[in-house]
Amino acid sequence: MKLYKYRPLSDFLFKELFYQEIYFASYLELNDPLDLSARIEFTPNNEKQIGYLLWFLFKTTLKNGVNIPYSELDRQNNKLLIEFNNNEELRNKFKASIYNQLIALKVDQDFISISDLEIILEKEASELTFKIDVAKFKSELQRLTKKFLENSCVTCFSETNNDFLMWSHYASKHSGICLEFTLENNGLFPYKHTSKRELNNEAYLERTSEWHIDEIIFWDRIKKVNYQTSQPFINFYDFSPVFDNEDDCDLIGLSKSWTHGFAYELENVFSTKTLPWKYENEWRAIEVNFGDIQEPEERIRHYPIECLSSIYFGLRTPESTKKRIYKIFKSHKKEIQYFDSFPTEGREIVFDNWEYY
């Protein structure tokens, strides 16, 4: 299996090649504003699920006086809300009304947005003896969505290396390069992890000393992008354990089996794009992050040099750049094939061998 990665011409390019770096981009670094994001959909599977919606709504409405001015009106509103929540008959009637309106909406539309839900909640809230803070509910949900979705990162590949537009968009208008990776395990990409160097003060003080550093090669999933007419979404109720466990160490570290399902579902969402991008024939390595946002240097991975098989130069790649790249891999004693690009009358580019002189 061969996959290709377009790289722009910059000072970072030579460092990436020298150290076999592969960079995982964040949400804000991608050129598609819908990438690494997902709409939240509010269609319930049953009336019982509305119970979590109410819990989230009431939780964000209650005022606790922490960092927020707390008045007598807030105290009274809290009291009425708690009394309502403890009244099973009233709570179930409220829950059933919201459920029925959501199901009625589903008859005429495929997607129930937070704006649709907001209209229903505002209408229902007008019949209550206390006020519901729908705006706070909405802002809190948006905050959590932003944290859990936009903190993830991705690195992108393509099945093709000869598309004229891809060279224009992702390789500095044909001045960059395209890397060819030959993957021995289909659907998996290899990474190299170098362990910490062993501490040896006596050896360090010698003029010449031998050190031992372990390297681990591991293969991880890489997913073929699915293209569809609409932007993907996740269901609010299915993801309620994520929204409700923001600081759970198991979720952040994906260290328990219950956390993995949410990560896999987000991987599927992040490997889905709308039809205008279909020409890219993209594959993606995705890292789901339920913790804090990572700095750029924390999103650098390393690949074993053995999987890099060829480098393609663009129509405008400077000759000095070609020679510099050749010298990098010569210093690593790595045999790589190099190719020059040539235009055709159509959209495709053709290649011929390039040799260092």
C-alpha atoms as a printed R data frame, in Angstrom:
    type eleno elety resid chain resno       x      y       z
1   ATOM     1    CA   MET     A     1   0.000  0.000   0.000
2   ATOM     2    CA   LYS     A     2   1.359  3.424  -0.974
3   ATOM     3    CA   LEU     A     3   0.210  6.754   0.449
4   ATOM     4    CA   TYR     A     4   1.438 10.241  -0.365
5   ATOM     5    CA   LYS     A     5   1.939 13.366   1.717
6   ATOM     6    CA   TYR     A     6   2.312 16.789   0.109
7   ATOM     7    CA   ARG     A     7   4.651 19.178   1.902
8   ATOM     8    CA   PRO     A     8   5.126 22.934   1.324
9   ATOM     9    CA   LEU     A     9   8.547 24.488   0.806
10  ATOM    10    CA   SER     A    10   9.719 26.114   4.040
11  ATOM    11    CA   ASP     A    11  12.632 26.050   6.476
12  ATOM    12    CA   PHE     A    12  10.677 23.483   8.510
13  ATOM    13    CA   LEU     A    13  10.663 21.044   5.586
14  ATOM    14    CA   PHE     A    14  14.355 20.191   5.887
15  ATOM    15    CA   LYS     A    15  14.086 19.652   9.643
16  ATOM    16    CA   GLU     A    16  11.096 17.366   9.111
17  ATOM    17    CA   LEU     A    17  13.013 15.285   6.605
18  ATOM    18    CA   PHE     A    18  16.222 15.143   8.630
19  ATOM    19    CA   TYR     A    19  14.454 13.906  11.767
20  ATOM    20    CA   GLN     A    20  11.632 11.996   9.976
21  ATOM    21    CA   GLU     A    21   9.024 14.193  11.607
22  ATOM    22    CA   ILE     A    22   5.340 14.058  10.854
23  ATOM    23    CA   TYR     A    23   3.165 16.883  12.133
24  ATOM    24    CA   PHE     A    24  -0.395 16.527  13.414
25  ATOM    25    CA   ALA     A    25  -2.395 19.670  12.677
26  ATOM    26    CA   SER     A    26  -4.979 21.157  15.016
27  ATOM    27    CA   TYR     A    27  -8.471 22.335  14.122
28  ATOM    28    CA   LEU     A    28  -7.360 25.935  13.558
29  ATOM    29    CA   GLU     A    29  -4.551 24.901  11.180
30  ATOM    30    CA   LEU     A    30  -6.758 23.048   8.697
31  ATOM    31    CA   ASN     A    31  -8.033 24.758   5.561
32  ATOM    32    CA   ASP     A    32 -11.545 23.326   5.875
33  ATOM    33    CA   PRO     A    33 -13.394 25.228   8.656
34  ATOM    34    CA   LEU     A    34 -15.653 22.185   9.185
35  ATOM    35    CA   ASP     A    35 -12.720 19.832   9.790
36  ATOM    36    CA   LEU     A    36 -12.211 18.322  13.266
37  ATOM    37    CA   SER     A    37 -15.596 19.647  14.242
38  ATOM    38    CA   ALA     A    38 -19.026 18.115  14.435
39  ATOM    39    CA   ARG     A    39 -22.538 19.322  14.902
40  ATOM    40    CA   ILE     A    40 -24.403 18.195  17.994
41  ATOM    41    CA   GLU     A    41 -27.692 16.498  17.167
42  ATOM    42    CA   PHE     A    42 -30.556 16.211  19.663
43  ATOM    43    CA   THR     A    43 -32.809 13.419  18.386
44  ATOM    44    CA   PRO     A    44 -33.608 11.113  21.349
45  ATOM    45    CA   ASN     A    45 -34.003  7.354  20.962
46  ATOM    46    CA   ASN     A    46 -36.485  7.247  23.823
47  ATOM    47    CA   GLU     A    47 -38.126  9.497  26.397
48  ATOM    48    CA   LYS     A    48 -35.755  8.319  29.105
49  ATOM    49    CA   GLN     A    49 -32.857 10.107  27.388
50  ATOM    50    CA   ILE     A    50 -34.566 13.462  27.916
51  ATOM    51    CA   GLY     A    51 -33.819 12.976  31.603
52  ATOM    52    CA   TYR     A    52 -30.143 13.685  30.971
53  ATOM    53    CA   LEU     A    53 -31.049 16.734  28.891
54  ATOM    54    CA   LEU     A    54 -33.032 18.109  31.836
55  ATOM    55    CA   TRP     A    55 -30.227 17.293  34.272
56  ATOM    56    CA   PHE     A    56 -27.742 19.203  32.104
57  ATOM    57    CA   LEU     A    57 -30.216 22.066  31.685
58  ATOM    58    CA   PHE     A    58 -30.963 22.319  35.422
59  ATOM    59    CA   LYS     A    59 -27.289 21.985  36.357
60  ATOM    60    CA   THR     A    60 -26.353 24.967  34.194
61  ATOM    61    CA   THR     A    61 -29.306 26.986  35.514
62  ATOM    62    CA   LEU     A    62 -28.576 26.562  39.225
63  ATOM    63    CA   LYS     A    63 -26.532 29.408  40.710
64  ATOM    64    CA   ASN     A    64 -24.006 28.476  43.365
65  ATOM    65    CA   GLY     A    65 -22.493 31.899  44.018
66  ATOM    66    CA   VAL     A    66 -18.993 30.842  42.925
67  ATOM    67    CA   ASN     A    67 -17.408 33.571  40.758
68  ATOM    68    CA   ILE     A    68 -20.927 34.807  39.944
69  ATOM    69    CA   PRO     A    69 -22.963 37.397  41.901
70  ATOM    70    CA   TYR     A    70 -25.628 35.548  43.850
71  ATOM    71    CA   SER     A    71 -28.874 37.351  44.685
72  ATOM    72    CA   GLU     A    72 -32.022 36.580  46.641
73  ATOM    73    CA   LEU     A    73 -33.826 36.078  43.299
74  ATOM    74    CA   ASP     A    74 -31.232 33.431  42.395
75  ATOM    75    CA   ARG     A    75 -31.787 31.712  45.718
76  ATOM    76    CA   GLN     A    76 -35.551 31.675  45.189
77  ATOM    77    CA   ASN     A    77 -35.159 30.404  41.617
78  ATOM    78    CA   ASN     A    78 -32.912 27.616  42.839
79  ATOM    79    CA   LYS     A    79 -35.502 26.628  45.427
80  ATOM    80    CA   LEU     A    80 -38.353 26.470  42.897
81  ATOM    81    CA   LEU     A    81 -36.202 24.516  40.423
82  ATOM    82    CA   ILE     A    82 -35.249 21.925  43.043
83  ATOM    83    CA   GLU     A    83 -38.879 21.568  44.151
84  ATOM    84    CA   PHE     A    84 -39.921 21.030  40.530
85  ATOM    85    CA   ASN     A    85 -37.190 18.444  39.970
86  ATOM    86    CA   ASN     A    86 -38.255 16.554  43.098
87  ATOM    87    CA   ASN     A    87 -41.855 16.433  41.867
88  ATOM    88    CA   GLU     A    88 -41.805 13.303  39.690
89  ATOM    89    CA   GLU     A    89 -45.231 13.971  38.135
90  ATOM    90    CA   LEU     A    90 -44.348 17.506  37.001
91  ATOM    91    CA   ARG     A    91 -40.879 16.480  35.863
92  ATOM    92    CA   ASN     A    92 -42.188 13.550  33.796
93  ATOM    93    CA   LYS     A    93 -44.852 15.739  32.194
94  ATOM    94    CA   PHE     A    94 -42.198 18.315  31.268
95  ATOM    95    CA   LYS     A    95 -39.932 15.568  29.943
96  ATOM    96    CA   ALA     A    96 -42.697 14.010  27.829
97  ATOM    97    CA   SER     A    97 -43.613 17.372  26.299
98  ATOM    98    CA   ILE     A    98 -40.037 18.046  25.183
99  ATOM    99    CA   TYR     A    99 -39.673 14.503  23.848
100 ATOM   100    CA   ASN     A   100 -42.881 14.705  21.795
101 ATOM   101    CA   GLN     A   101 -41.876 18.027  20.245
102 ATOM   102    CA   LEU     A   102 -38.427 16.706  19.294
103 ATOM   103    CA   ILE     A   103 -39.938 13.600  17.708
104 ATOM   104    CA   ALA     A   104 -42.443 15.775  15.819
105 ATOM   105    CA   LEU     A   105 -39.564 17.845  14.441
106 ATOM   106    CA   LYS     A   106 -37.854 14.695  13.213
107 ATOM   107    CA   VAL     A   107 -40.764 13.971  10.877
108 ATOM   108    CA   ASP     A   108 -39.894 16.949   8.678
109 ATOM   109    CA   GLN     A   109 -36.113 17.219   9.101
110 ATOM   110    CA   ASP     A   110 -33.110 14.925   9.355
111 ATOM   111    CA   PHE     A   111 -31.173 16.973  11.879
112 ATOM   112    CA   ILE     A   112 -32.292 18.619  15.132
113 ATOM   113    CA   SER     A   113 -29.874 21.413  15.954
114 ATOM   114    CA   ILE     A   114 -29.252 23.250  19.180
115 ATOM   115    CA   SER     A   115 -31.218 26.182  17.708
116 ATOM   116    CA   ASP     A   116 -34.231 23.903  17.219
117 ATOM   117    CA   LEU     A   117 -33.889 22.688  20.795
118 ATOM   118    CA   GLU     A   118 -33.518 26.243  22.068
119 ATOM   119    CA   ILE     A   119 -36.895 27.219  20.593
120 ATOM   120    CA   ILE     A   120 -38.584 24.269  22.282
121 ATOM   121    CA   LEU     A   121 -36.943 24.971  25.649
122 ATOM   122    CA   GLU     A   122 -37.835 28.672  25.561
123 ATOM   123    CA   LYS     A   123 -41.459 27.771  24.831
124 ATOM   124    CA   GLU     A   124 -41.641 25.163  27.595
125 ATOM   125    CA   ALA     A   125 -39.840 27.397  30.114
126 ATOM   126    CA   SER     A   126 -42.540 30.041  29.822
127 ATOM   127    CA   GLU     A   127 -44.969 27.640  31.552
128 ATOM   128    CA   LEU     A   128 -42.717 27.042  34.575
129 ATOM   129    CA   THR     A   129 -42.697 28.799  37.953
130 ATOM   130    CA   PHE     A   130 -38.928 29.319  37.715
131 ATOM   131    CA   LYS     A   131 -36.585 30.579  35.021
132 ATOM   132    CA   ILE     A   132 -34.377 28.270  32.967
133 ATOM   133    CA   ASP     A   133 -31.049 29.711  31.810
134 ATOM   134    CA   VAL     A   134 -31.153 28.445  28.224
135 ATOM   135    CA   ALA     A   135 -28.342 30.789  27.197
136 ATOM   136    CA   LYS     A   136 -26.047 29.322  29.884
137 ATOM   137    CA   PHE     A   137 -26.995 25.801  28.813
138 ATOM   138    CA   LYS     A   138 -26.125 26.634  25.210
139 ATOM   139    CA   SER     A   139 -22.818 28.351  26.020
140 ATOM   140    CA   GLU     A   140 -21.708 25.514  28.322
141 ATOM   141    CA   LEU     A   141 -22.485 22.917  25.681
142 ATOM   142    CA   GLN     A   142 -20.565 24.928  23.081
143 ATOM   143    CA   ARG     A   143 -17.597 25.182  25.445
144 ATOM   144    CA   LEU     A   144 -17.493 21.438  26.030
145 ATOM   145    CA   THR     A   145 -17.979 20.700  22.347
146 ATOM   146    CA   LYS     A   146 -15.108 23.003  21.466
147 ATOM   147    CA   LYS     A   147 -12.881 21.376  24.070
148 ATOM   148    CA   PHE     A   148 -13.634 17.760  23.210
149 ATOM   149    CA   LEU     A   149 -13.668 18.155  19.435
150 ATOM   150    CA   GLU     A   150 -11.243 20.911  18.569
151 ATOM   151    CA   ASN     A   151  -8.389 19.716  20.803
152 ATOM   152    CA   SER     A   152  -7.869 16.645  18.635
153 ATOM   153    CA   CYS     A   153  -5.370 16.639  15.772
154 ATOM   154    CA   VAL     A   154  -4.802 14.945  12.441
155 ATOM   155    CA   THR     A   155  -2.189 14.318   9.769
156 ATOM   156    CA   CYS     A   156  -3.316 13.816   6.186
157 ATOM   157    CA   PHE     A   157  -2.259 11.625   3.262
158 ATOM   158    CA   SER     A   158  -3.578 10.987  -0.232
159 ATOM   159    CA   GLU     A   159  -3.893  7.973  -2.492
160 ATOM   160    CA   THR     A   160  -2.635 10.080  -5.410
161 ATOM   161    CA   ASN     A   161   0.510 12.099  -6.056
162 ATOM   162    CA   ASN     A   162  -0.246 13.452  -9.518
163 ATOM   163    CA   ASP     A   163  -3.184 15.822  -9.038
164 ATOM   164    CA   PHE     A   164  -2.417 19.349 -10.276
165 ATOM   165    CA   LEU     A   165  -4.702 21.043  -7.718
166 ATOM   166    CA   MET     A   166  -3.278 19.085  -4.793
167 ATOM   167    CA   TRP     A   167   0.212 20.288  -5.729
168 ATOM   168    CA   SER     A   168  -1.152 23.842  -5.913
169 ATOM   169    CA   HIS     A   169  -2.939 23.734  -2.551
170 ATOM   170    CA   TYR     A   170  -0.582 21.686  -0.385
171 ATOM   171    CA   ALA     A   171   2.899 21.969  -1.913
172 ATOM   172    CA   SER     A   172   3.532 25.732  -2.141
173 ATOM   173    CA   LYS     A   173   2.070 26.054  -5.648
174 ATOM   174    CA   HIS     A   174   4.282 23.258  -7.006
175 ATOM   175    CA   SER     A   175   7.434 24.501  -5.236
176 ATOM   176    CA   GLY     A   176   7.246 21.866  -2.508
177 ATOM   177    CA   ILE     A   177   7.512 18.093  -2.554
178 ATOM   178    CA   CYS     A   178   5.424 14.944  -2.156
179 ATOM   179    CA   LEU     A   179   6.544 12.062   0.063
180 ATOM   180    CA   GLU     A   180   5.733  8.476  -0.841
181 ATOM   181    CA   PHE     A   181   5.229  6.040   2.044
182 ATOM   182    CA   THR     A   182   5.139  2.309   1.390
183 ATOM   183    CA   LEU     A   183   3.089  0.664   4.135
184 ATOM   184    CA   GLU     A   184   3.594 -3.050   4.685
185 ATOM   185    CA   ASN     A   185   0.540 -3.303   6.957
186 ATOM   186    CA   ASN     A   186  -2.574 -2.008   5.194
187 ATOM   187    CA   GLY     A   187  -4.612  0.394   7.307
188 ATOM   188    CA   LEU     A   188  -1.727  0.994   9.710
189 ATOM   189    CA   PHE     A   189   0.988  3.649   9.760
190 ATOM   190    CA   PRO     A   190   4.357  3.110  11.517
191 ATOM   191    CA   TYR     A   191   5.725  5.465  14.165
192 ATOM   192    CA   LYS     A   192   9.071  5.517  15.916
193 ATOM   193    CA   HIS     A   193   9.391  6.223  19.617
194 ATOM   194    CA   THR     A   194  12.822  6.872  21.122
195 ATOM   195    CA   SER     A   195  13.114  6.193  24.825
196 ATOM   196    CA   LYS     A   196  14.918  8.450  27.256
197 ATOM   197    CA   ARG     A   197  18.704  8.101  27.236
198 ATOM   198    CA   GLU     A   198  20.069  6.231  30.233
199 ATOM   199    CA   LEU     A   199  21.851  8.395  32.798
200 ATOM   200    CA   ASN     A   200  25.551  7.582  33.128
201 ATOM   201    CA   ASN     A   201  27.631 10.394  34.626
202 ATOM   202    CA   GLU     A   202  30.894  8.453  34.466
203 ATOM   203    CA   ALA     A   203  30.504  7.781  30.738
204 ATOM   204    CA   TYR     A   204  29.451 11.376  30.128
205 ATOM   205    CA   LEU     A   205  32.777 12.675  31.505
206 ATOM   206    CA   GLU     A   206  34.810 10.532  29.115
207 ATOM   207    CA   ARG     A   207  36.001 12.075  25.842
208 ATOM   208    CA   THR     A   208  34.375  9.279  23.860
209 ATOM   209    CA   SER     A   209  31.654  7.086  25.324
210 ATOM   210    CA   GLU     A   210  29.008  4.707  24.071
211 ATOM   211    CA   TRP     A   211  25.368  5.257  25.049
212 ATOM   212    CA   HIS     A   212  22.357  3.004  24.755
213 ATOM   213    CA   ILE     A   213  19.053  4.379  23.460
214 ATOM   214    CA   ASP     A   214  16.066  2.096  22.791
215 ATOM   215    CA   GLU     A   215  13.754  2.673  19.826
216 ATOM   216    CA   ILE     A   216  10.254  1.260  19.575
217 ATOM   217    CA   ILE     A   217   8.350  0.926  16.294
218 ATOM   218    CA   PHE     A   218   4.571  0.702  16.572
219 ATOM   219    CA   TRP     A   219   1.809  0.714  13.988
220 ATOM   220    CA   ASP     A   220  -1.413  2.657  14.525
221 ATOM   221    CA   ARG     A   221  -4.679  3.055  12.644
222 ATOM   222    CA   ILE     A   222  -4.930  5.206   9.556
223 ATOM   223    CA   LYS     A   223  -8.422  5.713   8.145
224 ATOM   224    CA   LYS     A   224  -9.669  6.244   4.613
225 ATOM   225    CA   VAL     A   225 -11.812  9.392   4.463
226 ATOM   226    CA   ASN     A   226 -15.489  8.919   3.686
227 ATOM   227    CA   TYR     A   227 -17.172 11.627   1.579
228 ATOM   228    CA   GLN     A   228 -20.854 12.481   1.975
229 ATOM   229    CA   THR     A   229 -23.287 15.276   1.168
230 ATOM   230    CA   SER     A   230 -23.660 16.676   4.697
231 ATOM   231    CA   GLN     A   231 -21.342 17.497   7.585
232 ATOM   232    CA   PRO     A   232 -21.131 14.672  10.162
233 ATOM   233    CA   PHE     A   233 -22.628 14.965  13.630
234 ATOM   234    CA   ILE     A   234 -22.640 13.309  17.031
235 ATOM   235    CA   ASN     A   235 -25.694 12.629  19.146
236 ATOM   236    CA   PHE     A   236 -25.940 14.619  22.391
237 ATOM   237    CA   TYR     A   237 -27.389 11.734  24.395
238 ATOM   238    CA   ASP     A   238 -24.853  9.172  23.166
239 ATOM   239    CA   PHE     A   239 -22.033 11.485  24.244
240 ATOM   240    CA   SER     A   240 -23.557 12.485  27.580
241 ATOM   241    CA   PRO     A   241 -20.895 10.559  29.595
242 ATOM   242    CA   VAL     A   242 -18.225 12.653  27.867
243 ATOM   243    CA   PHE     A   243 -19.969 15.965  28.502
244 ATOM   244    CA   ASP     A   244 -20.555 14.941  32.113
245 ATOM   245    CA   ASN     A   245 -16.971 13.816  32.843
246 ATOM   246    CA   GLU     A   246 -14.878 16.731  31.691
247 ATOM   247    CA   ASP     A   247 -12.042 16.141  34.163
248 ATOM   248    CA   ASP     A   248 -12.195 12.347  34.358
249 ATOM   249    CA   CYS     A   249  -8.600 11.072  34.225
250 ATOM   250    CA   ASP     A   250  -9.706  7.839  32.532
251 ATOM   251    CA   LEU     A   251 -11.403  9.781  29.769
252 ATOM   252    CA   ILE     A   252  -8.484 12.167  29.290
253 ATOM   253    CA   GLY     A   253  -5.996  9.298  29.211
254 ATOM   254    CA   LEU     A   254  -8.343  6.922  27.338
255 ATOM   255    CA   SER     A   255  -7.247  4.382  29.915
256 ATOM   256    CA   LYS     A   256 -10.501  2.460  30.447
257 ATOM   257    CA   SER     A   257 -12.547  0.436  27.995
258 ATOM   258    CA   TRP     A   258 -15.624  2.656  28.400
259 ATOM   259    CA   THR     A   259 -13.666  5.622  27.018
260 ATOM   260    CA   HIS     A   260 -12.521  3.952  23.794
261 ATOM   261    CA   GLY     A   261 -15.929  3.841  22.140
262 ATOM   262    CA   PHE     A   262 -16.208  7.627  22.229
263 ATOM   263    CA   ALA     A   263 -12.729  8.014  20.732
264 ATOM   264    CA   TYR     A   264 -13.528  5.550  17.933
265 ATOM   265    CA   GLU     A   265 -16.760  7.369  17.117
266 ATOM   266    CA   LEU     A   266 -14.934 10.694  16.928
267 ATOM   267    CA   GLU     A   267 -12.328  9.087  14.664
268 ATOM   268    CA   ASN     A   268 -15.160  8.143  12.302
269 ATOM   269    CA   VAL     A   269 -16.555 11.673  12.461
270 ATOM   270    CA   PHE     A   270 -13.138 13.223  11.815
271 ATOM   271    CA   SER     A   271 -12.575 10.901   8.840
272 ATOM   272    CA   THR     A   272 -15.754 12.094   7.143
273 ATOM   273    CA   LYS     A   273 -15.783 15.117   4.833
274 ATOM   274    CA   THR     A   274 -18.249 16.690   2.430
275 ATOM   275    CA   LEU     A   275 -18.296 15.796  -1.278
276 ATOM   276    CA   PRO     A   276 -16.395 18.865  -2.649
277 ATOM   277    CA   TRP     A   277 -13.214 17.390  -1.072
278 ATOM   278    CA   LYS     A   278 -13.578 13.989  -2.725
279 ATOM   279    CA   TYR     A   279 -10.878 14.706  -5.316
280 ATOM   280    CA   GLU     A   280  -8.257 14.562  -2.530
281 ATOM   281    CA   ASN     A   281  -8.694 10.763  -2.042
282 ATOM   282    CA   GLU     A   282  -7.580 11.324   1.534
283 ATOM   283    CA   TRP     A   283  -6.426  9.041   4.340
284 ATOM   284    CA   ARG     A   284  -5.973 10.284   7.902
285 ATOM   285    CA   ALA     A   285  -4.142  9.429  11.076
286 ATOM   286    CA   ILE     A   286  -6.248 10.890  13.905
287 ATOM   287    CA   GLU     A   287  -5.411 11.509  17.535
288 ATOM   288    CA   VAL     A   288  -8.474 12.133  19.700
289 ATOM   289    CA   ASN     A   289  -7.676 14.367  22.650
290 ATOM   290    CA   PHE     A   290 -10.130 14.741  25.545
291 ATOM   291    CA   GLY     A   291  -7.606 16.737  27.568
292 ATOM   292    CA   ASP     A   292  -6.150 20.212  27.245
293 ATOM   293    CA   ILE     A   293  -5.001 21.585  23.915
294 ATOM   294    CA   GLN     A   294  -1.496 20.512  22.900
295 ATOM   295    CA   GLU     A   295   1.267 22.860  21.811
296 ATOM   296    CA   PRO     A   296   2.627 22.387  18.251
297 ATOM   297    CA   GLU     A   297   5.787 20.645  19.460
298 ATOM   298    CA   GLU     A   298   3.626 18.144  21.363
299 ATOM   299    CA   ARG     A   299   1.966 17.128  18.103
300 ATOM   300    CA   ILE     A   300   5.127 15.988  16.324
301 ATOM   301    CA   ARG     A   301   5.528 12.257  15.694
302 ATOM   302    CA   HIS     A   302   8.408 10.377  14.032
303 ATOM   303    CA   TYR     A   303   8.217  7.701  11.356
304 ATOM   304    CA   PRO     A   304  10.870  5.026  10.701
305 ATOM   305    CA   ILE     A   305  12.945  5.970   7.677
306 ATOM   306    CA   GLU     A   306  12.374  2.521   6.170
307 ATOM   307    CA   CYS     A   307   8.773  3.356   5.172
308 ATOM   308    CA   LEU     A   308   9.780  6.407   3.080
309 ATOM   309    CA   SER     A   309  10.326  5.059  -0.436
310 ATOM   310    CA   SER     A   310  10.287  8.029  -2.856
311 ATOM   311    CA   ILE     A   311  10.245 11.817  -3.050
312 ATOM   312    CA   TYR     A   312   8.551 13.736  -5.872
313 ATOM   313    CA   PHE     A   313   9.617 17.282  -6.700
314 ATOM   314    CA   GLY     A   314   7.129 19.892  -7.933
315 ATOM   315    CA   LEU     A   315   7.193 21.777 -11.226
316 ATOM   316    CA   ARG     A   316   8.787 24.762  -9.469
317 ATOM   317    CA   THR     A   317  10.895 23.039  -6.819
318 ATOM   318    CA   PRO     A   318  14.296 24.850  -6.882
319 ATOM   319    CA   GLU     A   319  17.265 22.732  -7.924
320 ATOM   320    CA   SER     A   320  19.066 23.789  -4.758
321 ATOM   321    CA   THR     A   321  16.200 22.340  -2.687
322 ATOM   322    CA   LYS     A   322  16.375 19.034  -4.549
323 ATOM   323    CA   LYS     A   323  20.111 18.732  -3.882
324 ATOM   324    CA   ARG     A   324  19.719 19.686  -0.230
325 ATOM   325    CA   ILE     A   325  17.088 16.982   0.274
326 ATOM   326    CA   TYR     A   326  19.272 14.435  -1.520
327 ATOM   327    CA   LYS     A   327  22.171 15.208   0.839
328 ATOM   328    CA   ILE     A   328  19.926 14.750   3.893
329 ATOM   329    CA   PHE     A   329  19.132 11.154   3.005
330 ATOM   330    CA   LYS     A   330  22.625 10.438   1.782
331 ATOM   331    CA   SER     A   331  23.856 11.382   5.266
332 ATOM   332    CA   HIS     A   332  21.336  8.862   6.657
333 ATOM   333    CA   LYS     A   333  22.593  6.246   4.167
334 ATOM   334    CA   LYS     A   334  19.017  5.813   2.955
335 ATOM   335    CA   GLU     A   335  18.380  4.890  -0.682
336 ATOM   336    CA   ILE     A   336  15.381  6.827  -1.982
337 ATOM   337    CA   GLN     A   337  14.024  7.308  -5.476
338 ATOM   338    CA   TYR     A   338  13.616 10.897  -6.654
339 ATOM   339    CA   PHE     A   339  11.278 12.119  -9.382
340 ATOM   340    CA   ASP     A   340  10.801 15.353 -11.308
341 ATOM   341    CA   SER     A   341   7.333 16.595 -12.319
342 ATOM   342    CA   PHE     A   342   6.118 17.456 -15.800
343 ATOM   343    CA   PRO     A   343   2.756 18.967 -16.804
344 ATOM   344    CA   THR     A   344   0.265 17.438 -19.208
345 ATOM   345    CA   GLU     A   345  -2.653 18.923 -21.091
346 ATOM   346    CA   GLY     A   346  -5.014 17.541 -18.483
347 ATOM   347    CA   ARG     A   347  -5.222 17.693 -14.698
348 ATOM   348    CA   GLU     A   348  -2.652 14.979 -14.040
349 ATOM   349    CA   ILE     A   349   1.108 15.399 -13.650
350 ATOM   350    CA   VAL     A   350   3.651 12.887 -14.961
351 ATOM   351    CA   PHE     A   351   7.040 12.044 -13.452
352 ATOM   352    CA   ASP     A   352  10.513 11.056 -14.542
353 ATOM   353    CA   ASN     A   353  13.593 10.036 -12.584
354 ATOM   354    CA   TRP     A   354  15.721 12.793 -11.081
355 ATOM   355    CA   GLU     A   355  19.381 12.185 -10.355
356 ATOM   356    CA   TYR     A   356  21.881 14.183  -8.376
357 ATOM   357    CA   TYR     A   357  24.788 15.702 -10.359
